[in-house]
Amino acid sequence: MTDSAPHSSGEDPLTAAEHRRMRRLRHTLRISALVFLVIGLACAALSLPTGISELQRAQSQSAWIPVEGTVVRFEPQPERFPLRSAPITVERPVIEYRVNEVTRYYVHPRATDLDYPLGAPVLLRYDRADPALVTYDRGQTTYLAPLLLGTMPLLFGLILGAVMWIRSGDQRFLRLATRPGD
């Protein structure tokens, strides 16, 4: 049975203009579905590698020993930023910590990650085999955010894209969208 023939449910046959509107709507829905899928894949491609590498780093350093340090001063160092030709001098926190009765210092490699005042406690982790290998304990936030930023748009794109694609093949939906008063 074609769309132009009367249906057993008593629906009126579609006019040529309604057929064109249904065809345009089908194409629009399919293109939109593909766009959502591409956006989701792009977000995943940009975010997931960072999240996975941060997760691997966190897992490898989870066996490191936690130690509390204290911000003792700030050290001015040049830092390069995107879209800037010259480096900018930033104040990086210097964190003092003690391991085996030896006082050590850790200068954070980027100033933008830590916003601690002088004297603030900072949780660090050091390698038992080499206490000079130290990093600050960033917890789950370093890998959860990129993983979520990659997976949420991907899931949204897949689900919304699938719904739109399925709807684009549903003749009843297209008929209702083309003839909203019926």
C-alpha positions as CSV (number, residue, x, y, z in Angstrom):
1,M,0.0,0.0,0.0
2,T,1.4,3.4,-0.9
3,D,1.1,6.6,1.1
4,S,-1.2,8.1,-1.6
5,A,-3.7,5.3,-1.4
6,P,-6.4,5.5,1.3
7,H,-5.5,3.6,4.5
8,S,-7.7,1.1,6.2
9,S,-7.8,3.3,9.2
10,G,-9.8,5.9,7.3
11,E,-6.9,8.4,6.8
12,D,-7.1,10.8,3.9
13,P,-4.5,10.2,1.2
14,L,-1.5,12.5,1.2
15,T,-1.1,15.2,-1.3
16,A,2.0,15.7,-3.3
17,A,3.0,18.7,-1.1
18,E,2.6,16.5,2.0
19,H,4.8,13.8,0.4
20,R,7.4,16.5,-0.2
21,R,7.2,17.7,3.4
22,M,7.5,14.2,4.7
23,R,10.5,13.5,2.5
24,R,12.2,16.8,3.7
25,L,11.4,15.9,7.3
26,R,12.9,12.4,6.8
27,H,16.1,13.9,5.3
28,T,16.3,16.6,8.0
29,L,15.9,14.0,10.8
30,R,18.6,11.8,9.3
31,I,21.0,14.6,8.8
32,S,20.4,15.8,12.3
33,A,21.0,12.3,13.6
34,L,24.3,12.2,11.8
35,V,25.3,15.6,13.1
36,F,24.6,14.6,16.7
37,L,26.6,11.4,16.2
38,V,29.6,13.3,14.8
39,I,29.5,15.9,17.6
40,G,29.4,13.1,20.2
41,L,32.3,11.3,18.5
42,A,34.3,14.5,18.3
43,C,33.8,15.2,22.0
44,A,34.8,11.6,22.8
45,A,37.9,11.8,20.6
46,L,39.0,15.1,22.3
47,S,38.2,14.2,25.9
48,L,38.6,10.5,26.4
49,P,42.4,10.2,25.6
50,T,43.1,12.8,28.3
51,G,40.8,11.1,30.8
52,I,42.3,7.6,30.1
53,S,45.9,8.9,30.5
54,E,45.0,10.7,33.7
55,L,43.3,7.5,35.0
56,Q,46.4,5.5,34.2
57,R,48.6,8.0,35.9
58,A,46.4,8.0,39.0
59,Q,46.4,4.2,39.1
60,S,50.1,4.1,38.8
61,Q,50.6,6.6,41.6
62,S,47.9,5.2,43.8
63,A,50.6,3.0,45.5
64,W,52.6,6.1,46.2
65,I,52.7,7.2,49.9
66,P,50.6,10.2,50.9
67,V,52.3,13.0,52.8
68,E,51.0,16.4,53.8
69,G,53.0,19.4,52.6
70,T,52.7,23.1,53.3
71,V,52.9,26.0,50.8
72,V,55.9,27.9,52.1
73,R,56.5,30.5,49.3
74,F,55.7,31.3,45.7
75,E,58.4,31.1,43.0
76,P,58.0,33.3,39.9
77,Q,58.6,31.3,36.7
78,P,57.7,31.9,33.0
79,E,54.8,29.9,31.6
80,R,53.7,29.8,28.0
81,F,50.0,30.1,27.2
82,P,48.2,29.3,24.0
83,L,47.8,32.2,21.6
84,R,50.5,34.3,23.3
85,S,53.9,34.8,21.7
86,A,55.8,35.7,24.9
87,P,55.7,33.7,28.2
88,I,54.0,35.2,31.2
89,T,55.6,35.2,34.7
90,V,53.4,33.2,37.1
91,E,53.8,32.5,40.8
92,R,54.1,28.7,41.3
93,P,53.6,27.4,44.8
94,V,56.6,25.8,46.5
95,I,55.4,23.0,48.8
96,E,57.5,21.8,51.7
97,Y,57.2,18.2,52.9
98,R,59.1,15.8,55.1
99,V,60.0,12.2,54.3
100,N,62.2,10.1,56.7
101,E,63.1,13.3,58.7
102,V,64.4,15.0,55.5
103,T,62.8,18.2,54.4
104,R,62.1,18.4,50.7
105,Y,60.5,20.9,48.4
106,Y,58.1,20.4,45.5
107,V,57.5,23.2,43.0
108,H,54.3,22.7,41.2
109,P,54.9,22.5,37.4
110,R,51.8,24.7,36.5
111,A,50.5,27.6,38.5
112,T,47.0,27.3,37.2
113,D,46.2,24.0,38.9
114,L,46.8,25.1,42.5
115,D,45.2,28.1,44.1
116,Y,46.5,27.8,47.7
117,P,47.4,30.6,50.0
118,L,50.7,30.7,51.9
119,G,50.7,28.1,54.7
120,A,47.9,26.0,53.1
121,P,48.1,22.3,53.5
122,V,48.5,20.3,50.3
123,L,48.3,16.5,50.0
124,L,51.2,15.1,48.1
125,R,52.2,11.5,47.1
126,Y,55.8,10.3,46.8
127,D,57.4,7.2,45.4
128,R,58.6,5.0,48.2
129,A,61.7,4.0,46.2
130,D,62.6,7.6,45.4
131,P,61.0,10.3,47.7
132,A,62.2,13.0,45.3
133,L,59.5,11.7,42.9
134,V,56.5,13.6,44.1
135,T,53.2,14.8,42.8
136,Y,50.2,16.5,44.4
137,D,47.2,14.3,45.0
138,R,44.6,15.4,42.6
139,G,42.1,12.7,43.5
140,Q,39.5,11.6,41.0
141,T,38.8,15.0,39.5
142,T,41.6,14.8,37.0
143,Y,40.3,11.8,35.2
144,L,36.6,11.9,36.0
145,A,36.0,15.3,34.3
146,P,37.5,14.4,30.9
147,L,35.9,10.9,31.0
148,L,32.5,12.4,31.7
149,L,33.0,15.2,29.2
150,G,33.8,12.6,26.6
151,T,31.2,10.0,27.4
152,M,28.2,12.2,28.1
153,P,28.1,13.9,24.7
154,L,28.9,10.6,23.0
155,L,25.9,8.9,24.8
156,F,23.7,11.9,24.1
157,G,24.7,11.9,20.4
158,L,24.2,8.2,20.1
159,I,20.8,8.1,21.8
160,L,19.4,11.3,20.2
161,G,20.8,10.3,16.9
162,A,19.3,6.8,17.1
163,V,15.9,8.3,18.1
164,M,16.0,10.7,15.2
165,W,17.0,8.0,12.7
166,I,14.3,5.7,13.9
167,R,11.7,8.5,13.7
168,S,12.8,9.3,10.2
169,G,11.6,5.9,9.1
170,D,8.4,5.9,11.0
171,Q,5.6,6.8,8.4
172,R,3.0,7.4,11.1
173,F,5.3,9.9,12.9
174,L,6.1,11.6,9.6
175,R,2.4,11.8,8.7
176,L,1.5,13.3,12.1
177,A,4.4,15.8,11.8
178,T,3.2,16.7,8.3
179,R,-0.5,17.0,9.3
180,P,-0.4,18.1,12.9
181,G,-4.2,18.8,13.0
182,D,-5.1,15.2,12.3
